[in-house]
Every structure is written in structure tokens, then in C-alpha cells.
Amino acid sequence: MGKNLVGNHIRKLRFNQDEMTQLQLADKAGVTRQTIVALEKGNYSPSLELAFRIAHVFELPLEEVFFYGDNPKQ
């Protein structure tokens, strides 16, 4: 299998939320900071549950935080 096809806007969303740190997001989503780092780098695809938890932190629909393929709509 090739490159990870699930992308995200997490880094941009963190900065748009009063420059939320990776650790703050990790604490709110119930994961480690390293998980957030891996997500932002595109090295890790979250479980569906984690994707929903992260979207919930930002109070956004899932598709505004994550996208499939190389077609980010933001």
C-alpha cells in the first residue's frame, strides 16, 4: 500500500483556535502528543472514533477536519 490517503487540517485548525498546542489537543482528544504529531505529518490514519473525538474538540463536522485522498477542500 502506498502513501496514507487520509489527510487532515489539524495543524491549521489548532492555530485558528487560539494557537492550541499539540499537547492541549491531545489531552482533549484523549491521546498522546506523539499521536497528534503523527497525524499532522500524515504518518498515521486515526481510527473512526479518534477522528470523531478530534472533530468534536474543534466543534466541526468530521469532513471539515479530515479528507480522503489528495483533495482537501480547505
mmCIF file as gemmi writes it, N, C-alpha and C atoms, coordinates in Angstrom:
data_model
loop_
_atom_site.group_PDB
_atom_site.id
_atom_site.type_symbol
_atom_site.label_atom_id
_atom_site.label_alt_id
_atom_site.label_comp_id
_atom_site.label_asym_id
_atom_site.label_entity_id
_atom_site.label_seq_id
_atom_site.pdbx_PDB_ins_code
_atom_site.Cartn_x
_atom_site.Cartn_y
_atom_site.Cartn_z
_atom_site.occupancy
_atom_site.B_iso_or_equiv
_atom_site.pdbx_formal_charge
_atom_site.auth_seq_id
_atom_site.auth_asym_id
_atom_site.pdbx_PDB_model_num
ATOM 1 N N . MET Axp A 1 ? 0.851 -1.18 0 1 0 ? 1 A 1
ATOM 2 C CA . MET Axp A 1 ? 0 0 0 1 0 ? 1 A 1
ATOM 3 C C . MET Axp A 1 ? 0.892 1.237 0 1 0 ? 1 A 1
ATOM 4 N N . GLY Axp A 2 ? 0.471 2.262 -0.685 1 0 ? 2 A 1
ATOM 5 C CA . GLY Axp A 2 ? 1.261 3.469 -0.822 1 0 ? 2 A 1
ATOM 6 C C . GLY Axp A 2 ? 1.078 4.437 0.315 1 0 ? 2 A 1
ATOM 7 N N . LYS Axp A 3 ? 1.177 5.695 -0.018 1 0 ? 3 A 1
ATOM 8 C CA . LYS Axp A 3 ? 1.094 6.778 0.954 1 0 ? 3 A 1
ATOM 9 C C . LYS Axp A 3 ? -0.279 6.813 1.626 1 0 ? 3 A 1
ATOM 10 N N . ASN Axp A 4 ? -0.279 7.286 2.833 1 0 ? 4 A 1
ATOM 11 C CA . ASN Axp A 4 ? -1.506 7.44 3.606 1 0 ? 4 A 1
ATOM 12 C C . ASN Axp A 4 ? -2.493 8.329 2.843 1 0 ? 4 A 1
ATOM 13 N N . LEU Axp A 5 ? -3.715 7.864 2.64 1 0 ? 5 A 1
ATOM 14 C CA . LEU Axp A 5 ? -4.688 8.622 1.862 1 0 ? 5 A 1
ATOM 15 C C . LEU Axp A 5 ? -5.623 9.48 2.705 1 0 ? 5 A 1
ATOM 16 N N . VAL Axp A 6 ? -5.548 9.369 4.027 1 0 ? 6 A 1
ATOM 17 C CA . VAL Axp A 6 ? -6.395 10.194 4.886 1 0 ? 6 A 1
ATOM 18 C C . VAL Axp A 6 ? -5.587 11.411 5.311 1 0 ? 6 A 1
ATOM 19 N N . GLY Axp A 7 ? -6.033 12.579 4.882 1 0 ? 7 A 1
ATOM 20 C CA . GLY Axp A 7 ? -5.364 13.82 5.253 1 0 ? 7 A 1
ATOM 21 C C . GLY Axp A 7 ? -6.184 14.582 6.272 1 0 ? 7 A 1
ATOM 22 N N . ASN Axp A 8 ? -5.634 15.663 6.76 1 0 ? 8 A 1
ATOM 23 C CA . ASN Axp A 8 ? -6.359 16.441 7.766 1 0 ? 8 A 1
ATOM 24 C C . ASN Axp A 8 ? -5.903 17.895 7.765 1 0 ? 8 A 1
ATOM 25 N N . HIS Axp A 9 ? -6.693 18.699 8.44 1 0 ? 9 A 1
ATOM 26 C CA . HIS Axp A 9 ? -6.414 20.133 8.596 1 0 ? 9 A 1
ATOM 27 C C . HIS Axp A 9 ? -6.114 20.461 10.057 1 0 ? 9 A 1
ATOM 28 N N . ILE Axp A 10 ? -5.634 19.483 10.814 1 0 ? 10 A 1
ATOM 29 C CA . ILE Axp A 10 ? -5.47 19.645 12.257 1 0 ? 10 A 1
ATOM 30 C C . ILE Axp A 10 ? -4.535 20.803 12.603 1 0 ? 10 A 1
ATOM 31 N N . ARG Axp A 11 ? -3.401 20.868 11.957 1 0 ? 11 A 1
ATOM 32 C CA . ARG Axp A 11 ? -2.437 21.929 12.307 1 0 ? 11 A 1
ATOM 33 C C . ARG Axp A 11 ? -3.057 23.316 12.117 1 0 ? 11 A 1
ATOM 34 N N . LYS Axp A 12 ? -3.702 23.53 10.986 1 0 ? 12 A 1
ATOM 35 C CA . LYS Axp A 12 ? -4.336 24.824 10.714 1 0 ? 12 A 1
ATOM 36 C C . LYS Axp A 12 ? -5.45 25.101 11.725 1 0 ? 12 A 1
ATOM 37 N N . LEU Axp A 13 ? -6.232 24.083 12.042 1 0 ? 13 A 1
ATOM 38 C CA . LEU Axp A 13 ? -7.327 24.266 12.994 1 0 ? 13 A 1
ATOM 39 C C . LEU Axp A 13 ? -6.808 24.596 14.391 1 0 ? 13 A 1
ATOM 40 N N . ARG Axp A 14 ? -5.706 23.974 14.778 1 0 ? 14 A 1
ATOM 41 C CA . ARG Axp A 14 ? -5.123 24.291 16.094 1 0 ? 14 A 1
ATOM 42 C C . ARG Axp A 14 ? -4.736 25.758 16.177 1 0 ? 14 A 1
ATOM 43 N N . PHE Axp A 15 ? -4.11 26.257 15.131 1 0 ? 15 A 1
ATOM 44 C CA . PHE Axp A 15 ? -3.665 27.653 15.153 1 0 ? 15 A 1
ATOM 45 C C . PHE Axp A 15 ? -4.832 28.62 15.083 1 0 ? 15 A 1
ATOM 46 N N . ASN Axp A 16 ? -5.908 28.195 14.442 1 0 ? 16 A 1
ATOM 47 C CA . ASN Axp A 16 ? -7.104 29.041 14.38 1 0 ? 16 A 1
ATOM 48 C C . ASN Axp A 16 ? -7.873 29.038 15.704 1 0 ? 16 A 1
ATOM 49 N N . GLN Axp A 17 ? -7.531 28.128 16.593 1 0 ? 17 A 1
ATOM 50 C CA . GLN Axp A 17 ? -8.185 28.054 17.907 1 0 ? 17 A 1
ATOM 51 C C . GLN Axp A 17 ? -7.222 28.559 18.968 1 0 ? 17 A 1
ATOM 52 N N . ASP Axp A 18 ? -6.905 29.82 18.916 1 0 ? 18 A 1
ATOM 53 C CA . ASP Axp A 18 ? -6.017 30.452 19.895 1 0 ? 18 A 1
ATOM 54 C C . ASP Axp A 18 ? -4.68 29.739 20.012 1 0 ? 18 A 1
ATOM 55 N N . GLU Axp A 19 ? -4.17 29.278 18.869 1 0 ? 19 A 1
ATOM 56 C CA . GLU Axp A 19 ? -2.869 28.602 18.824 1 0 ? 19 A 1
ATOM 57 C C . GLU Axp A 19 ? -2.789 27.455 19.831 1 0 ? 19 A 1
ATOM 58 N N . MET Axp A 20 ? -3.814 26.598 19.804 1 0 ? 20 A 1
ATOM 59 C CA . MET Axp A 20 ? -3.853 25.413 20.649 1 0 ? 20 A 1
ATOM 60 C C . MET Axp A 20 ? -2.593 24.573 20.408 1 0 ? 20 A 1
ATOM 61 N N . THR Axp A 21 ? -1.974 24.104 21.472 1 0 ? 21 A 1
ATOM 62 C CA . THR Axp A 21 ? -0.778 23.281 21.313 1 0 ? 21 A 1
ATOM 63 C C . THR Axp A 21 ? -1.171 21.844 20.972 1 0 ? 21 A 1
ATOM 64 N N . GLN Axp A 22 ? -0.19 21.102 20.489 1 0 ? 22 A 1
ATOM 65 C CA . GLN Axp A 22 ? -0.422 19.681 20.224 1 0 ? 22 A 1
ATOM 66 C C . GLN Axp A 22 ? -0.8 18.96 21.509 1 0 ? 22 A 1
ATOM 67 N N . LEU Axp A 23 ? -0.16 19.332 22.609 1 0 ? 23 A 1
ATOM 68 C CA . LEU Axp A 23 ? -0.459 18.695 23.889 1 0 ? 23 A 1
ATOM 69 C C . LEU Axp A 23 ? -1.884 19 24.346 1 0 ? 23 A 1
ATOM 70 N N . GLN Axp A 24 ? -2.322 20.241 24.176 1 0 ? 24 A 1
ATOM 71 C CA . GLN Axp A 24 ? -3.694 20.593 24.553 1 0 ? 24 A 1
ATOM 72 C C . GLN Axp A 24 ? -4.709 19.778 23.745 1 0 ? 24 A 1
ATOM 73 N N . LEU Axp A 25 ? -4.478 19.667 22.443 1 0 ? 25 A 1
ATOM 74 C CA . LEU Axp A 25 ? -5.384 18.875 21.608 1 0 ? 25 A 1
ATOM 75 C C . LEU Axp A 25 ? -5.339 17.411 22.028 1 0 ? 25 A 1
ATOM 76 N N . ALA Axp A 26 ? -4.155 16.899 22.263 1 0 ? 26 A 1
ATOM 77 C CA . ALA Axp A 26 ? -4.014 15.502 22.683 1 0 ? 26 A 1
ATOM 78 C C . ALA Axp A 26 ? -4.789 15.234 23.967 1 0 ? 26 A 1
ATOM 79 N N . ASP Axp A 27 ? -4.656 16.126 24.945 1 0 ? 27 A 1
ATOM 80 C CA . ASP Axp A 27 ? -5.371 15.968 26.215 1 0 ? 27 A 1
ATOM 81 C C . ASP Axp A 27 ? -6.882 15.97 25.997 1 0 ? 27 A 1
ATOM 82 N N . LYS Axp A 28 ? -7.367 16.87 25.16 1 0 ? 28 A 1
ATOM 83 C CA . LYS Axp A 28 ? -8.808 16.96 24.91 1 0 ? 28 A 1
ATOM 84 C C . LYS Axp A 28 ? -9.333 15.762 24.136 1 0 ? 28 A 1
ATOM 85 N N . ALA Axp A 29 ? -8.495 15.174 23.284 1 0 ? 29 A 1
ATOM 86 C CA . ALA Axp A 29 ? -8.915 14.033 22.469 1 0 ? 29 A 1
ATOM 87 C C . ALA Axp A 29 ? -8.612 12.695 23.144 1 0 ? 29 A 1
ATOM 88 N N . GLY Axp A 30 ? -7.853 12.731 24.235 1 0 ? 30 A 1
ATOM 89 C CA . GLY Axp A 30 ? -7.548 11.51 24.963 1 0 ? 30 A 1
ATOM 90 C C . GLY Axp A 30 ? -6.466 10.649 24.338 1 0 ? 30 A 1
ATOM 91 N N . VAL Axp A 31 ? -5.483 11.314 23.711 1 0 ? 31 A 1
ATOM 92 C CA . VAL Axp A 31 ? -4.356 10.596 23.104 1 0 ? 31 A 1
ATOM 93 C C . VAL Axp A 31 ? -3.052 11.266 23.533 1 0 ? 31 A 1
ATOM 94 N N . THR Axp A 32 ? -1.935 10.733 23.063 1 0 ? 32 A 1
ATOM 95 C CA . THR Axp A 32 ? -0.648 11.34 23.379 1 0 ? 32 A 1
ATOM 96 C C . THR Axp A 32 ? -0.326 12.439 22.363 1 0 ? 32 A 1
ATOM 97 N N . ARG Axp A 33 ? 0.594 13.305 22.749 1 0 ? 33 A 1
ATOM 98 C CA . ARG Axp A 33 ? 1.051 14.344 21.828 1 0 ? 33 A 1
ATOM 99 C C . ARG Axp A 33 ? 1.681 13.713 20.595 1 0 ? 33 A 1
ATOM 100 N N . GLN Axp A 34 ? 2.357 12.596 20.774 1 0 ? 34 A 1
ATOM 101 C CA . GLN Axp A 34 ? 3.001 11.914 19.658 1 0 ? 34 A 1
ATOM 102 C C . GLN Axp A 34 ? 1.983 11.468 18.613 1 0 ? 34 A 1
ATOM 103 N N . THR Axp A 35 ? 0.788 11.109 19.057 1 0 ? 35 A 1
ATOM 104 C CA . THR Axp A 35 ? -0.277 10.737 18.116 1 0 ? 35 A 1
ATOM 105 C C . THR Axp A 35 ? -0.667 11.937 17.267 1 0 ? 35 A 1
ATOM 106 N N . ILE Axp A 36 ? -0.785 13.099 17.894 1 0 ? 36 A 1
ATOM 107 C CA . ILE Axp A 36 ? -1.135 14.318 17.152 1 0 ? 36 A 1
ATOM 108 C C . ILE Axp A 36 ? -0.024 14.663 16.172 1 0 ? 36 A 1
ATOM 109 N N . VAL Axp A 37 ? 1.227 14.536 16.59 1 0 ? 37 A 1
ATOM 110 C CA . VAL Axp A 37 ? 2.368 14.791 15.7 1 0 ? 37 A 1
ATOM 111 C C . VAL Axp A 37 ? 2.279 13.88 14.481 1 0 ? 37 A 1
ATOM 112 N N . ALA Axp A 38 ? 2.052 12.591 14.699 1 0 ? 38 A 1
ATOM 113 C CA . ALA Axp A 38 ? 1.973 11.634 13.595 1 0 ? 38 A 1
ATOM 114 C C . ALA Axp A 38 ? 0.799 11.951 12.667 1 0 ? 38 A 1
ATOM 115 N N . LEU Axp A 39 ? -0.327 12.357 13.225 1 0 ? 39 A 1
ATOM 116 C CA . LEU Axp A 39 ? -1.483 12.734 12.401 1 0 ? 39 A 1
ATOM 117 C C . LEU Axp A 39 ? -1.155 13.942 11.526 1 0 ? 39 A 1
ATOM 118 N N . GLU Axp A 40 ? -0.566 14.966 12.131 1 0 ? 40 A 1
ATOM 119 C CA . GLU Axp A 40 ? -0.252 16.184 11.385 1 0 ? 40 A 1
ATOM 120 C C . GLU Axp A 40 ? 0.764 15.929 10.279 1 0 ? 40 A 1
ATOM 121 N N . LYS Axp A 41 ? 1.686 15.016 10.5 1 0 ? 41 A 1
ATOM 122 C CA . LYS Axp A 41 ? 2.688 14.692 9.488 1 0 ? 41 A 1
ATOM 123 C C . LYS Axp A 41 ? 2.15 13.76 8.407 1 0 ? 41 A 1
ATOM 124 N N . GLY Axp A 42 ? 0.953 13.22 8.629 1 0 ? 42 A 1
ATOM 125 C CA . GLY Axp A 42 ? 0.388 12.29 7.665 1 0 ? 42 A 1
ATOM 126 C C . GLY Axp A 42 ? 0.954 10.895 7.789 1 0 ? 42 A 1
ATOM 127 N N . ASN Axp A 43 ? 1.558 10.587 8.925 1 0 ? 43 A 1
ATOM 128 C CA . ASN Axp A 43 ? 2.152 9.275 9.143 1 0 ? 43 A 1
ATOM 129 C C . ASN Axp A 43 ? 1.198 8.296 9.814 1 0 ? 43 A 1
ATOM 130 N N . TYR Axp A 44 ? -0.011 8.733 10.13 1 0 ? 44 A 1
ATOM 131 C CA . TYR Axp A 44 ? -0.94 7.9 10.892 1 0 ? 44 A 1
ATOM 132 C C . TYR Axp A 44 ? -2.363 8.257 10.497 1 0 ? 44 A 1
ATOM 133 N N . SER Axp A 45 ? -3.163 7.235 10.241 1 0 ? 45 A 1
ATOM 134 C CA . SER Axp A 45 ? -4.593 7.43 9.994 1 0 ? 45 A 1
ATOM 135 C C . SER Axp A 45 ? -5.333 7.116 11.282 1 0 ? 45 A 1
ATOM 136 N N . PRO Axp A 46 ? -6.166 8.019 11.743 1 0 ? 46 A 1
ATOM 137 C CA . PRO Axp A 46 ? -6.847 7.783 13.016 1 0 ? 46 A 1
ATOM 138 C C . PRO Axp A 46 ? -7.953 6.743 12.864 1 0 ? 46 A 1
ATOM 139 N N . SER Axp A 47 ? -8.298 6.128 13.984 1 0 ? 47 A 1
ATOM 140 C CA . SER Axp A 47 ? -9.496 5.286 13.996 1 0 ? 47 A 1
ATOM 141 C C . SER Axp A 47 ? -10.694 6.202 13.783 1 0 ? 47 A 1
ATOM 142 N N . LEU Axp A 48 ? -11.804 5.643 13.432 1 0 ? 48 A 1
ATOM 143 C CA . LEU Axp A 48 ? -13.009 6.446 13.24 1 0 ? 48 A 1
ATOM 144 C C . LEU Axp A 48 ? -13.393 7.144 14.543 1 0 ? 48 A 1
ATOM 145 N N . GLU Axp A 49 ? -13.259 6.424 15.64 1 0 ? 49 A 1
ATOM 146 C CA . GLU Axp A 49 ? -13.581 7.015 16.94 1 0 ? 49 A 1
ATOM 147 C C . GLU Axp A 49 ? -12.693 8.222 17.236 1 0 ? 49 A 1
ATOM 148 N N . LEU Axp A 50 ? -11.386 8.086 17.01 1 0 ? 50 A 1
ATOM 149 C CA . LEU Axp A 50 ? -10.475 9.199 17.267 1 0 ? 50 A 1
ATOM 150 C C . LEU Axp A 50 ? -10.765 10.366 16.333 1 0 ? 50 A 1
ATOM 151 N N . ALA Axp A 51 ? -11.065 10.083 15.085 1 0 ? 51 A 1
ATOM 152 C CA . ALA Axp A 51 ? -11.394 11.158 14.142 1 0 ? 51 A 1
ATOM 153 C C . ALA Axp A 51 ? -12.603 11.945 14.637 1 0 ? 51 A 1
ATOM 154 N N . PHE Axp A 52 ? -13.614 11.246 15.135 1 0 ? 52 A 1
ATOM 155 C CA . PHE Axp A 52 ? -14.792 11.943 15.667 1 0 ? 52 A 1
ATOM 156 C C . PHE Axp A 52 ? -14.444 12.734 16.923 1 0 ? 52 A 1
ATOM 157 N N . ARG Axp A 53 ? -13.597 12.18 17.793 1 0 ? 53 A 1
ATOM 158 C CA . ARG Axp A 53 ? -13.214 12.909 19.014 1 0 ? 53 A 1
ATOM 159 C C . ARG Axp A 53 ? -12.473 14.193 18.67 1 0 ? 53 A 1
ATOM 160 N N . ILE Axp A 54 ? -11.58 14.13 17.695 1 0 ? 54 A 1
ATOM 161 C CA . ILE Axp A 54 ? -10.84 15.335 17.292 1 0 ? 54 A 1
ATOM 162 C C . ILE Axp A 54 ? -11.774 16.351 16.664 1 0 ? 54 A 1
ATOM 163 N N . ALA Axp A 55 ? -12.665 15.91 15.801 1 0 ? 55 A 1
ATOM 164 C CA . ALA Axp A 55 ? -13.642 16.824 15.196 1 0 ? 55 A 1
ATOM 165 C C . ALA Axp A 55 ? -14.496 17.478 16.283 1 0 ? 55 A 1
ATOM 166 N N . HIS Axp A 56 ? -14.849 16.695 17.294 1 0 ? 56 A 1
ATOM 167 C CA . HIS Axp A 56 ? -15.657 17.227 18.395 1 0 ? 56 A 1
ATOM 168 C C . HIS Axp A 56 ? -14.903 18.317 19.161 1 0 ? 56 A 1
ATOM 169 N N . VAL Axp A 57 ? -13.602 18.146 19.351 1 0 ? 57 A 1
ATOM 170 C CA . VAL Axp A 57 ? -12.788 19.169 20.028 1 0 ? 57 A 1
ATOM 171 C C . VAL Axp A 57 ? -12.898 20.496 19.28 1 0 ? 57 A 1
ATOM 172 N N . PHE Axp A 58 ? -12.859 20.434 17.953 1 0 ? 58 A 1
ATOM 173 C CA . PHE Axp A 58 ? -12.928 21.652 17.141 1 0 ? 58 A 1
ATOM 174 C C . PHE Axp A 58 ? -14.366 22.102 16.875 1 0 ? 58 A 1
ATOM 175 N N . GLU Axp A 59 ? -15.333 21.304 17.338 1 0 ? 59 A 1
ATOM 176 C CA . GLU Axp A 59 ? -16.755 21.588 17.119 1 0 ? 59 A 1
ATOM 177 C C . GLU Axp A 59 ? -17.062 21.732 15.633 1 0 ? 59 A 1
ATOM 178 N N . LEU Axp A 60 ? -16.506 20.787 14.844 1 0 ? 60 A 1
ATOM 179 C CA . LEU Axp A 60 ? -16.689 20.784 13.4 1 0 ? 60 A 1
ATOM 180 C C . LEU Axp A 60 ? -17.13 19.407 12.943 1 0 ? 60 A 1
ATOM 181 N N . PRO Axp A 61 ? -17.802 19.34 11.787 1 0 ? 61 A 1
ATOM 182 C CA . PRO Axp A 61 ? -18.116 18.032 11.216 1 0 ? 61 A 1
ATOM 183 C C . PRO Axp A 61 ? -16.823 17.313 10.818 1 0 ? 61 A 1
ATOM 184 N N . LEU Axp A 62 ? -16.862 16.018 10.83 1 0 ? 62 A 1
ATOM 185 C CA . LEU Axp A 62 ? -15.701 15.197 10.519 1 0 ? 62 A 1
ATOM 186 C C . LEU Axp A 62 ? -15.035 15.599 9.21 1 0 ? 62 A 1
ATOM 187 N N . GLU Axp A 63 ? -15.832 15.85 8.179 1 0 ? 63 A 1
ATOM 188 C CA . GLU Axp A 63 ? -15.285 16.147 6.856 1 0 ? 63 A 1
ATOM 189 C C . GLU Axp A 63 ? -14.634 17.526 6.758 1 0 ? 63 A 1
ATOM 190 N N . GLU Axp A 64 ? -14.782 18.351 7.776 1 0 ? 64 A 1
ATOM 191 C CA . GLU Axp A 64 ? -14.074 19.631 7.789 1 0 ? 64 A 1
ATOM 192 C C . GLU Axp A 64 ? -12.712 19.521 8.484 1 0 ? 64 A 1
ATOM 193 N N . VAL Axp A 65 ? -12.477 18.395 9.132 1 0 ? 65 A 1
ATOM 194 C CA . VAL Axp A 65 ? -11.197 18.162 9.794 1 0 ? 65 A 1
ATOM 195 C C . VAL Axp A 65 ? -10.355 17.174 8.984 1 0 ? 65 A 1
ATOM 196 N N . PHE Axp A 66 ? -11 16.139 8.45 1 0 ? 66 A 1
ATOM 197 C CA . PHE Axp A 66 ? -10.316 15.086 7.707 1 0 ? 66 A 1
ATOM 198 C C . PHE Axp A 66 ? -10.822 15.025 6.278 1 0 ? 66 A 1
ATOM 199 N N . PHE Axp A 67 ? -9.968 14.551 5.378 1 0 ? 67 A 1
ATOM 200 C CA . PHE Axp A 67 ? -10.375 14.337 3.993 1 0 ? 67 A 1
ATOM 201 C C . PHE Axp A 67 ? -9.714 13.076 3.482 1 0 ? 67 A 1
ATOM 202 N N . TYR Axp A 68 ? -10.307 12.503 2.465 1 0 ? 68 A 1
ATOM 203 C CA . TYR Axp A 68 ? -9.778 11.279 1.878 1 0 ? 68 A 1
ATOM 204 C C . TYR Axp A 68 ? -9.166 11.596 0.528 1 0 ? 68 A 1
ATOM 205 N N . GLY Axp A 69 ? -7.99 11.06 0.282 1 0 ? 69 A 1
ATOM 206 C CA . GLY Axp A 69 ? -7.312 11.309 -0.976 1 0 ? 69 A 1
ATOM 207 C C . GLY Axp A 69 ? -6.525 12.606 -0.917 1 0 ? 69 A 1
ATOM 208 N N . ASP Axp A 70 ? -6.223 13.129 -2.084 1 0 ? 70 A 1
ATOM 209 C CA . ASP Axp A 70 ? -5.44 14.374 -2.125 1 0 ? 70 A 1
ATOM 210 C C . ASP Axp A 70 ? -6.302 15.535 -2.587 1 0 ? 70 A 1
ATOM 211 N N . ASN Axp A 71 ? -7.518 15.604 -2.046 1 0 ? 71 A 1
ATOM 212 C CA . ASN Axp A 71 ? -8.438 16.672 -2.425 1 0 ? 71 A 1
ATOM 213 C C . ASN Axp A 71 ? -8.931 17.425 -1.193 1 0 ? 71 A 1
ATOM 214 N N . PRO Axp A 72 ? -8.059 18.16 -0.509 1 0 ? 72 A 1
ATOM 215 C CA . PRO Axp A 72 ? -8.515 18.946 0.624 1 0 ? 72 A 1
ATOM 216 C C . PRO Axp A 72 ? -9.4 20.083 0.155 1 0 ? 72 A 1
ATOM 217 N N . LYS Axp A 73 ? -10.53 20.272 0.794 1 0 ? 73 A 1
ATOM 218 C CA . LYS Axp A 73 ? -11.461 21.321 0.366 1 0 ? 73 A 1
ATOM 219 C C . LYS Axp A 73 ? -11.228 22.624 1.098 1 0 ? 73 A 1
ATOM 220 N N . GLN Axp A 74 ? -10.138 22.721 1.848 1 0 ? 74 A 1
ATOM 221 C CA . GLN Axp A 74 ? -9.851 23.983 2.549 1 0 ? 74 A 1
ATOM 222 C C . GLN Axp A 74 ? -8.505 24.482 2.166 1 0 ? 74 A 1
